[in-house]
Amino acid sequence: MAHYAQIDKNNIVVNVTVVSDEFTDAIDWLTETYGPTWIVTSYNTKAGIHYNPETGEPDDGTPIHYNYASVGYIWDPEDKAFYNPIPTYPSWILDRTTYTWVPPVPKPVDCPNAVWNEPTICWAKEPTPFPSWHYNTDTDKWDAPLPMPQDIQGIWNESKQNWVVVPPPYPSWTYDPYTNAWVPPKEAPTEPAFNSWSWDDEKQEWYQLSPLSPT
């Protein structure tokens, strides 16, 4: 089976179809049946590399027109390439060696799980805890639009864009923006159930509660 993409006068893909390999004159047949203009596209080609359809790994197959075409893609007649006209993020640029969108700043090699942060045009070590927060490249941490006031202790209210006074249950507990809650210095044991344990802030340890005696 072979795939073909139809482009309009503006070089935009308007249709993609598959034709049996028995049709040796598939483009002529498609043109007569559906009108111009048809170009072959490869389901196994991505970023200028051909991939084995069974293993998904790069092989020595011939890549065709850089990327598999989808409706809405652009056809570059000079480089004979299909590519998505919509960048992954607004700041990303088109790499014309692969015809894919790449960030203006390369991903750090020592942080493979980094995520892109568009507002600050940089890579962040962790996803943002809230949409309104901004990544601080100096501290490698996410900062709230408003810092937590020094005279209160609270959690972040994303809908109201402010801090709500919710003191920590113990002085040693710290605020975790990813859970938006106060967390202990040590995780509670998982066995038995969490509510069977209580925190001793003086000893900085968890202790098991005594079971209630039947009355």
N, C-alpha and C positions, 0 to 999 in steps of 0.2 A: 504494500500500500504506500502511496505517496501523497504528501500534503501540498496544497497549493493555496496561495493567498491572492485575493483580488484587490487591486488598488484603484482608487479613483484618480481624477485629473490632478488632485493636490497631493498625490503620493501617500494617501492615508488608506490603511487596510480596511476594507468594508465587508470582506467575506473570507472565510477560510474553510476549505473543504478537503476531503480525502478521496482519492481516485484509485481504483485498482491498477496494479502494475500491468495488467493486460492491455491497458490503453497506452500504447506507445506514443500516440499523438494527443495526450491528455490536454495540453494547453490549447491546441486547436479546437478540440471538442468542447472544452469549457468556454472558450471565446465564442464559438458558434451558438452554444446553448444559453450562456448567461451574459455574454458581452465581455469586452476587454476590462482590465488588463490583468493577466494571471502570471504569477511568479512562483516557482517552486520554493518550498520552505521545509526545513527539517525539524521534526519533533525531537530529535536527539542532539540538536545543536544548541549550545548556550554559551554566550560570551565568547564566540569564536572558537569553541572547542566542541568536538564531537564526543558523545558519551555512549557507552555500550548500553543498549536498551535493557539488557538482562541484569547487568551488575550495577549500572548507574555510575560506573567509573569511566574516566577518560580513556579513549582508545586511539588507534591509528586511523579511524574513519575520517572521511573528508567532511569538515564542517561546511554548512551551506548557509550563506548570508547571515552569519554571526549569531542570530537568534531565531527561535521559532516564532512565527508571526501570530499575533492575536488581533482581533478586531480593534481598531483604534490606533494600532501601531503605525509608525512612520517608515516609509521606504526611502532610503538614501540612494538615489540612482548613481551617484558618483562612486561611492564605496561599495555599492550593492549590499546594503545592510538593512535589516529590520531592527527597529528598536522601539521601546516604550517611550512615548513623548512626555510622560509624567515622571518627574524625578522622585526618588524615594523620599527625599526631603527637599524643600525649596532651595537650600544652600548647596545641594550636591551638584556635581558637574558631570557632563557626558564624556566618558572615556572612549575616544574614537578608535582605540586599538581593540576594544572588546564590545563597543556599543552598549555599555551598561553604565548606570549612574554610580559614581563613587564619591565618597566624602572629601571635602577640601582638606581635611586633616586625617592622615592615615590612622587606623586603629592601633593602639599601643600593642606591641608584640608581647609584652609581659602581662597583658590583661585581656585575654581572649574573650572574656564574658562581658566586656565593656559595652555599654549601650550609647547610642547617639543622642545628644541633647541639642535640639535645634535652636532653642532660644539663645544659648551661649556659644553655639557653633563649636562644640567640643565633645569628647568622649567622656562618659561618666562610668565609674566603677560599678554602680548599682542603679537600677531604675528609680525614677523619682517617686517618693512616697505620695505626693500630691501633685496634680497638674500645675498648680500655681507656683510651686517651688522652683528655685533656680540653682544650678550647679556651680559651686565655688571651686574653681580650678586651683586656688591656692591651698585649700584645705582638703580637697577631694571629698567634699561632703555637700549635701543638699541643704540650702538655706531657705527658710520660710520667708514670704514677702515681708513679714514683720517679725523681728526677733522676739523670743519669749521675754517679756518684761522681767527685770530682776526682782521686782517686788511681788511677783506671783509665781505660782506653780500650776501648770495646766497642760491641756492637750489642745491640738490644733483643730479648729472648726473650718473646714474647707468652704462650706457654703456661705458662711459669714465672714470668712477671711480674717479671723482673729483667734486669739488664744482664750480658751475657756478655763476658768479656775477649777482645777481638779487636782488637789494635792496628792503627792505620792503616799501610798499606805505606810511606807517606812522611809526615814531620811536617806538611807543608802540606795534606794531604788532610783533609777535614771529613766529619762524619757527616751522611748524608741519611736522615731518618726515612721518606721515601716509598719508598726502595729498601732501607732498612735495611742500608746499606753505606757504606763510605768512598768518597768521590768526589774526583777531582782538581780543582784550581782551574780547569782548562781541559779541555774534552772532547777525547778522543783523535780524531785524524783517522779518517775512515771508509774511506779508500782509501790504500794497500791494507788488508788485513784488520787488525782491532784488534790481534791478537797480533804484528803486524809492527812495533809501536811500543813504546817504553819511555819512562818519565818521568824527566826530569832535575830533581831537586828544587832543586838549586842555581840553575839557570838558569830554573826554572819553565816548562819547555818540553818538548814531546814530540820525540823523535828516532827516526828509522827505524832498525831493526836491520839489520845487514848480513846478506844471505842466506848460508846455510851453503854452503860449497864442497863439491862431491861428493868423496868419498874413493875 
